[in-house]
């Protein structure tokens, strides 16, 4: 049987495109910024 390897990736907005820039937690996710579409529960 072939064993599958899987990974989970978390994306987060940053303050710039520099590799050492700080995270920007002050923005709303896309589904809140567009009036709830796609639906809020994802």
Secondary structure as GFF3:
##gff-version 3
##sequence-region A 1 42
A	DSSP	alpha_helix	30	33	.	.	.	ID=ss1
###
